[in-house]
Amino acid sequence: MTTNTLDDGRGRCRTSIMRHRHEIESGRTSTATTHLLGFRSDGAVIGGRDRVRAHRRRPEDEVAREADRVVTFMDLAGHERYLKTTIHGVSSGFADYALVLVNSRQPPTHMTQHHLNLCCSFGIPPIVVFTKADGCPEHAFKNSREEVCKMLRAPDVARRPFKVRNKEDVDMCLTKMHQLAPMFETSAVTGEGMDLLQRMLFHLPKRRKHENKIDRPFEFLVEDIFNVPGVGAVVSGFVNAGTLNVGSHVHIGPLDDGTFLRALAKSAHIARTHADTVVAGQSACLALNLKAESRRRLRRGMVVAKVEPSATREFDAEICVLKGEGTTIRRSYQAYVHILNVRQSAFAKHIEMIKTGTVVPVGKEGKRDEEGCVVLRPGARAKVRFEFAKRPEYVRPGMRMLFRDGRVRGVGIITGVPEVQTAAS
């Protein structure tokens, strides 16, 4: 779609978007990558191959300069082996919508249901795209559609499947995205259904109102770190709030002891294009003047802010234990926690059941063990105080979280952060 060219049926197009050789050979995405799709004002796609290197797609800076509307894709893995990467991409909180791809020629697996549940847990409306529709036996396609429809109607997703056949269907879906789950039948070889999907993407409104966060304190979530010769430390990520002008002093951290480094934002790039200012809602790269020793202390999951923030080892959250294969959650339960760009192991220090908005000692889905501690079962809601196992992190009330121990066990929202305690204290 980003090249606006048809595939040869043997995966030629995926060579322009996949990063590693094993991805090209297997056809499976294993890392999270972003790609741009540009539209002109009339809805025409800006695509095609690079003018010099025909085997590659057009550079993103060209697309960004020519486009009147830009859609950013985050390509995530579908295979269970790379579930951790997928969870991090979904929980990062950047997505407005989710395109869930389903092979028309094979019945959907349990991972399809898992991905739908994951998206809905974070409030991301799903759009189902059936691929390889060309030459697919009708009975196989029918079975695949029926299975997906069952998954969409399940209580955890609660969406009404709607097959998109023409432009009028697209326009109707745009007005009822909170109820419907549009389903597109596409083929990268024949181009079937691609025009309808592109029309949908062109007209989809922004779901997250980032302009409402421009006046908040600057908050940049670090997703990746690079050391560029001649430039120095470069951090890429998402501007979650506020604005930043090039030349401003910033704080980046927290480090393992809970402190922050002070640095100067030397330059900024958006879609590989130089920018003097970055604002909330943009994905960007920032070049920081840091010494070599300080660069080695940078990691993913940090935050860049104008005013030095506070790091904490503990936080309070209201959680919901997902239904399904159950696990026992009690005090000292340890899980891997995802909070936007933060990923770290944490354990439960204190648990209180919640029922009808009031904290109670026990509930229908929870009970006390022999030692008098609350035990949570699937379907339970509780107020839990978590403690990070390794280092302090930057978190604040209102952030969504997900916790897992092999499988996703629950989701929640941070309700409070105790007085700051760093590792040094």
C-alpha positions as CSV (number, residue, x, y, z in Angstrom):
1,M,0.0,0.0,0.0
2,T,2.8,2.4,0.8
3,T,4.4,1.9,-2.6
4,N,1.0,2.0,-4.5
5,T,2.2,-1.0,-6.6
6,L,0.9,-4.5,-7.0
7,D,2.7,-7.5,-5.7
8,D,3.9,-10.4,-7.8
9,G,2.4,-13.1,-5.6
10,R,5.8,-14.1,-4.2
11,G,6.3,-11.3,-1.7
12,R,8.2,-8.8,-3.8
13,C,6.5,-5.8,-2.2
14,R,7.4,-6.8,1.4
15,T,11.1,-6.5,0.6
16,S,10.6,-2.7,0.7
17,I,9.2,-2.6,4.2
18,M,10.8,-5.4,6.1
19,R,14.0,-4.7,8.0
20,H,15.7,-8.1,8.4
21,R,16.5,-10.9,6.0
22,H,14.7,-13.6,8.0
23,E,11.5,-11.5,7.8
24,I,11.8,-11.4,4.0
25,E,12.4,-15.1,3.8
26,S,9.7,-16.2,6.2
27,G,7.2,-13.4,5.5
28,R,6.7,-12.8,9.2
29,T,7.2,-9.4,10.9
30,S,9.4,-9.7,14.0
31,T,10.1,-6.0,14.8
32,A,8.0,-2.9,15.2
33,T,8.5,-0.5,12.2
34,T,6.7,2.6,11.0
35,H,5.8,3.5,7.5
36,L,4.1,6.6,5.9
37,L,1.2,6.7,3.5
38,G,0.7,10.1,1.9
39,F,-2.5,11.4,0.3
40,R,-3.0,14.5,-1.9
41,S,-6.0,16.8,-1.2
42,D,-8.2,14.8,-3.6
43,G,-7.5,11.5,-1.9
44,A,-4.9,10.2,-4.4
45,V,-2.1,8.1,-3.0
46,I,1.5,9.4,-3.2
47,G,3.4,6.2,-3.9
48,G,5.6,4.5,-6.3
49,R,9.2,3.4,-6.3
50,D,12.3,5.4,-5.7
51,R,13.4,7.2,-8.9
52,V,17.0,6.1,-8.5
53,R,16.7,2.7,-6.7
54,A,13.6,1.2,-8.4
55,H,13.6,-1.8,-6.0
56,R,12.9,0.5,-3.0
57,R,9.9,2.7,-2.2
58,R,10.0,6.5,-2.2
59,P,11.8,8.1,0.7
60,E,9.5,9.2,3.5
61,D,10.7,12.8,3.4
62,E,9.5,13.1,-0.2
63,V,6.1,11.6,0.8
64,A,5.8,14.0,3.8
65,R,6.7,17.1,1.8
66,E,4.2,16.3,-1.0
67,A,1.3,15.0,1.1
68,D,-1.7,17.0,2.3
69,R,-2.6,14.1,4.7
70,V,-0.2,11.6,6.1
71,V,-1.2,8.2,7.7
72,T,1.5,6.5,9.8
73,F,1.5,2.7,10.0
74,M,3.1,0.8,12.8
75,D,3.8,-2.7,11.5
76,L,3.6,-5.2,14.3
77,A,4.1,-8.9,14.4
78,G,1.2,-11.3,14.2
79,H,3.0,-14.5,15.2
80,E,2.8,-15.7,18.8
81,R,6.6,-15.9,19.0
82,Y,6.8,-12.1,18.8
83,L,3.8,-11.3,21.1
84,K,5.9,-9.2,23.4
85,T,6.8,-6.8,20.6
86,T,3.1,-6.6,19.5
87,I,1.9,-5.9,23.1
88,H,4.5,-3.1,23.4
89,G,3.3,-1.5,20.1
90,V,-0.3,-1.6,21.1
91,S,0.2,-0.4,24.7
92,S,2.4,2.5,23.6
93,G,-0.8,4.5,23.2
94,F,0.0,6.1,19.8
95,A,-2.5,4.3,17.6
96,D,-5.8,5.8,16.5
97,Y,-7.1,2.6,14.8
98,A,-5.9,-1.0,14.4
99,L,-5.8,-2.8,11.0
100,V,-6.1,-6.5,11.9
101,L,-5.0,-8.6,8.9
102,V,-6.5,-12.1,8.4
103,N,-5.4,-14.6,5.7
104,S,-8.6,-15.4,3.7
105,R,-7.3,-18.9,2.8
106,Q,-6.8,-20.1,6.3
107,P,-9.1,-20.0,9.4
108,P,-8.2,-17.4,11.9
109,T,-6.1,-18.6,14.9
110,H,-6.4,-17.9,18.6
111,M,-3.9,-15.0,18.0
112,T,-6.5,-13.2,15.9
113,Q,-8.9,-13.2,18.9
114,H,-6.0,-12.2,21.2
115,H,-5.1,-9.2,19.0
116,L,-8.7,-8.1,18.8
117,N,-9.1,-8.3,22.6
118,L,-5.8,-6.5,23.0
119,C,-6.9,-3.6,20.8
120,C,-10.3,-3.3,22.5
121,S,-8.6,-3.3,26.0
122,F,-6.9,-0.1,25.0
123,G,-9.9,1.4,23.3
124,I,-8.5,1.1,19.8
125,P,-11.3,0.5,17.2
126,P,-10.4,-2.5,15.0
127,I,-10.7,-2.7,11.2
128,V,-10.4,-6.2,9.7
129,V,-8.6,-6.6,6.4
130,F,-8.8,-10.0,4.7
131,T,-5.8,-10.6,2.5
132,K,-5.1,-12.9,-0.4
133,A,-8.7,-12.7,-1.6
134,D,-7.7,-13.5,-5.2
135,G,-8.2,-17.1,-6.1
136,C,-9.3,-18.1,-2.6
137,P,-11.9,-20.9,-2.6
138,E,-15.3,-19.6,-1.6
139,H,-15.9,-22.1,1.1
140,A,-12.6,-21.3,2.7
141,F,-13.3,-17.6,2.6
142,K,-16.8,-18.1,4.0
143,N,-15.4,-20.1,7.0
144,S,-12.8,-17.5,7.6
145,R,-15.4,-14.7,7.6
146,E,-17.7,-16.5,9.9
147,E,-15.0,-17.2,12.5
148,V,-13.9,-13.6,12.5
149,C,-17.5,-12.4,12.9
150,K,-17.9,-14.6,15.9
151,M,-14.7,-13.1,17.4
152,L,-16.0,-9.6,16.8
153,R,-19.3,-10.3,18.4
154,A,-17.7,-11.8,21.5
155,P,-18.3,-9.8,24.7
156,D,-14.7,-8.7,25.1
157,V,-14.8,-7.0,21.6
158,A,-18.5,-6.3,21.3
159,R,-18.4,-5.0,17.7
160,R,-20.8,-5.5,14.9
161,P,-19.0,-6.9,11.8
162,F,-19.8,-5.0,8.6
163,K,-18.6,-6.0,5.1
164,V,-17.6,-3.0,3.0
165,R,-18.6,-3.4,-0.6
166,N,-18.6,0.1,-2.0
167,K,-17.9,3.8,-1.3
168,E,-21.3,4.3,0.4
169,D,-20.4,1.5,2.9
170,V,-17.2,3.3,3.6
171,D,-19.0,6.6,4.3
172,M,-21.5,4.9,6.6
173,C,-18.7,3.1,8.6
174,L,-17.0,6.5,9.2
175,T,-20.0,7.7,11.1
176,K,-20.4,4.6,13.2
177,M,-16.8,3.5,14.0
178,H,-17.8,3.2,17.7
179,Q,-20.2,0.4,16.9
180,L,-19.0,-1.3,13.7
181,A,-15.9,-3.3,12.7
182,P,-15.5,-2.7,9.0
183,M,-14.3,-5.7,7.0
184,F,-12.4,-5.3,3.7
185,E,-11.5,-8.0,1.2
186,T,-8.3,-7.2,-0.5
187,S,-5.6,-8.6,-2.7
188,A,-2.1,-7.2,-3.2
189,V,-1.8,-9.0,-6.5
190,T,-4.9,-7.9,-8.3
191,G,-5.5,-4.7,-6.2
192,E,-9.0,-5.8,-5.3
193,G,-10.5,-3.8,-2.4
194,M,-7.4,-1.5,-2.1
195,D,-9.3,1.5,-3.4
196,L,-12.0,1.2,-0.7
197,L,-9.4,0.7,2.1
198,Q,-7.4,3.7,0.9
199,R,-10.6,5.8,0.8
200,M,-11.3,4.7,4.4
201,L,-7.8,5.7,5.6
202,F,-8.1,9.0,3.8
203,H,-11.3,10.0,5.5
204,L,-10.7,8.5,9.0
205,P,-10.7,11.3,11.6
206,K,-8.1,11.5,14.3
207,R,-9.4,9.8,17.3
208,R,-6.9,11.3,19.8
209,K,-7.1,15.1,20.2
210,H,-3.5,15.8,20.6
211,E,-4.1,19.5,20.1
212,N,-5.7,19.6,23.5
213,K,-2.4,18.7,25.0
214,I,-0.2,21.3,23.4
215,D,-0.4,23.6,26.4
216,R,0.7,20.9,28.8
217,P,4.3,20.4,30.0
218,F,6.5,18.9,27.3
219,E,6.6,15.1,27.4
220,F,8.5,13.1,24.8
221,L,8.4,9.3,25.2
222,V,11.7,7.6,24.0
223,E,11.2,4.6,21.8
224,D,14.7,4.1,20.4
225,I,18.2,5.4,20.7
226,F,20.9,5.9,18.1
227,N,24.5,7.1,18.2
228,V,25.0,9.0,14.9
229,P,28.6,9.8,13.8
230,G,29.1,13.6,13.7
231,V,25.8,14.2,15.5
232,G,25.9,12.3,18.8
233,A,22.9,10.9,20.7
234,V,19.6,10.8,18.8
235,V,16.4,9.7,20.5
236,S,13.3,8.8,18.5
237,G,9.8,8.6,20.0
238,F,6.5,10.3,20.4
239,V,5.6,13.8,21.6
240,N,2.9,13.0,24.1
241,A,2.3,16.5,25.3
242,G,3.5,20.1,24.9
243,T,5.9,21.7,22.5
244,L,9.7,22.0,22.2
245,N,11.8,24.4,20.2
246,V,15.2,23.4,18.9
247,G,17.9,25.0,21.2
248,S,15.9,24.4,24.4
249,H,17.4,22.6,27.4
250,V,15.7,19.4,28.4
251,H,16.0,16.6,31.0
252,I,16.1,13.0,30.0
253,G,15.7,10.0,32.3
254,P,15.2,8.5,34.7
255,L,18.5,6.7,35.2
256,D,18.9,3.7,37.4
257,D,19.2,5.9,40.5
258,G,16.1,7.9,39.5
259,T,17.9,11.1,38.4
260,F,17.7,12.9,35.1
261,L,20.4,14.1,32.7
262,R,20.3,17.7,31.5
263,A,20.9,18.2,27.8
264,L,20.4,20.6,24.9
265,A,18.1,19.7,22.0
266,K,20.4,20.5,19.0
267,S,18.1,19.5,16.2
268,A,14.8,17.8,15.5
269,H,13.5,15.8,12.5
270,I,10.0,14.7,11.6
271,A,9.6,12.1,8.8
272,R,13.3,12.7,8.0
273,T,12.6,16.4,7.5
274,H,14.3,19.1,9.6
275,A,11.9,20.9,12.0
276,D,12.4,23.8,14.3
277,T,9.5,22.8,16.6
278,V,7.9,19.6,17.6
279,V,4.4,19.5,19.1
280,A,2.1,17.0,20.7
281,G,0.9,14.2,18.5
282,Q,4.1,14.0,16.3
283,S,6.6,11.2,16.0
284,A,10.1,12.8,15.9
285,C,13.8,12.4,16.5
286,L,15.8,14.7,18.8
287,A,19.6,15.2,18.7
288,L,20.9,15.8,22.2
289,N,24.4,17.1,23.2
290,L,25.5,14.4,25.7
291,K,29.0,13.2,26.5
292,A,29.9,9.6,25.5
293,E,29.6,8.4,29.1
294,S,26.1,9.8,29.4
295,R,25.0,8.4,26.1
296,R,25.7,4.8,27.3
297,R,23.2,5.4,30.1
298,L,20.3,6.1,27.8
299,R,17.7,3.4,27.3
300,R,14.2,2.8,25.8
301,G,11.3,3.8,28.1
302,M,12.8,7.1,29.2
303,V,11.1,10.5,29.0
304,V,12.4,13.9,27.7
305,A,10.9,16.9,29.5
306,K,11.6,20.6,29.8
307,V,11.0,20.7,33.6
308,E,12.8,17.9,35.5
309,P,10.1,15.3,36.4
310,S,10.1,12.8,39.2
311,A,10.7,9.1,39.0
312,T,9.1,6.5,41.3
313,R,9.4,2.9,42.2
314,E,5.8,2.5,43.2
315,F,2.4,3.3,41.7
316,D,-1.3,2.6,42.4
317,A,-3.6,1.3,39.7
318,E,-7.1,0.1,39.3
319,I,-6.9,-3.2,37.3
320,C,-9.3,-5.7,35.7
321,V,-8.1,-9.3,35.5
322,L,-9.1,-10.6,32.0
323,K,-11.3,-13.6,31.7
324,G,-9.9,-16.8,30.1
325,E,-7.2,-19.1,31.3
326,G,-7.0,-18.1,34.9
327,T,-4.1,-17.4,37.1
328,T,-3.9,-16.6,40.8
329,I,-3.0,-13.0,41.6
330,R,-2.1,-12.3,45.2
331,R,0.3,-10.1,47.1
332,S,3.9,-10.5,45.8
333,Y,2.5,-11.6,42.4
334,Q,5.1,-10.6,39.8
335,A,4.3,-9.7,36.2
336,Y,5.8,-7.8,33.2
337,V,4.1,-4.3,33.1
338,H,3.6,-2.2,30.0
339,I,2.8,1.5,30.6
340,L,3.1,3.5,27.3
341,N,6.8,3.2,26.4
342,V,7.7,1.7,29.8
343,R,8.4,-2.0,30.1
344,Q,9.6,-3.5,33.3
345,S,8.8,-6.3,35.8
346,A,6.8,-5.3,38.8
347,F,5.2,-7.1,41.8
348,A,2.0,-6.4,43.7
349,K,2.6,-5.0,47.2
350,H,-1.0,-4.5,48.3
351,I,-4.4,-5.6,46.8
352,E,-7.9,-4.4,47.6
353,M,-11.0,-5.6,45.8
354,I,-13.3,-3.1,44.0
355,K,-17.0,-3.6,43.6
356,T,-19.4,-1.0,42.3
357,G,-16.8,1.8,42.7
358,T,-16.2,1.1,46.4
359,V,-13.1,-0.7,47.8
360,V,-14.2,-3.8,49.6
361,P,-12.2,-6.6,51.2
362,V,-13.6,-9.4,49.1
363,G,-15.7,-9.8,46.0
364,K,-17.4,-12.4,43.8
365,E,-14.2,-13.0,41.8
366,G,-11.8,-12.7,44.7
367,K,-11.4,-14.2,48.1
368,R,-8.9,-14.4,51.0
369,D,-6.3,-17.1,51.3
370,E,-5.3,-18.8,54.6
371,E,-3.1,-15.9,55.5
372,G,-5.9,-13.4,55.0
373,C,-4.5,-11.9,51.7
374,V,-6.8,-11.0,48.8
375,V,-6.7,-13.5,45.9
376,L,-7.9,-12.3,42.5
377,R,-9.5,-14.4,39.9
378,P,-10.4,-13.7,36.2
379,G,-13.0,-11.0,36.0
380,A,-12.1,-9.4,39.2
381,R,-11.5,-5.6,39.6
382,A,-9.0,-4.4,42.3
383,K,-6.9,-1.5,43.4
384,V,-3.3,-2.6,43.5
385,R,0.0,-1.0,44.5
386,F,2.8,-2.2,42.2
387,E,6.5,-1.8,42.8
388,F,9.0,-1.9,39.9
389,A,11.5,-4.7,40.4
390,K,14.6,-3.1,38.8
391,R,14.6,0.7,38.6
392,P,12.4,3.7,39.1
393,E,10.3,4.9,36.1
394,Y,8.4,8.0,35.0
395,V,4.7,7.3,35.3
396,R,1.8,9.5,36.2
397,P,-2.0,9.2,37.0
398,G,-4.1,8.6,34.0
399,M,-1.7,6.3,32.1
400,R,-3.0,3.0,30.9
401,M,-1.2,-0.2,31.8
402,L,-1.2,-3.8,30.9
403,F,0.4,-6.7,32.8
404,R,1.3,-10.2,31.6
405,D,3.2,-13.3,32.7
406,G,3.5,-15.1,29.4
407,R,-0.1,-14.3,28.5
408,V,-1.9,-11.0,29.0
409,R,-3.5,-11.2,32.5
410,G,-5.1,-7.8,32.9
411,V,-5.3,-4.1,32.1
412,G,-5.8,-1.0,34.2
413,I,-5.2,2.7,34.7
414,I,-2.8,4.4,37.1
415,T,-4.6,6.3,39.8
416,G,-1.8,7.6,41.9
417,V,1.9,7.8,42.5
418,P,3.2,7.9,46.1
419,E,5.8,10.4,47.2
420,V,8.9,9.9,45.0
421,Q,11.4,7.4,46.2
422,T,14.5,6.9,44.1
423,A,16.8,4.0,44.4
424,A,19.2,6.2,46.3
425,S,16.7,6.9,49.0
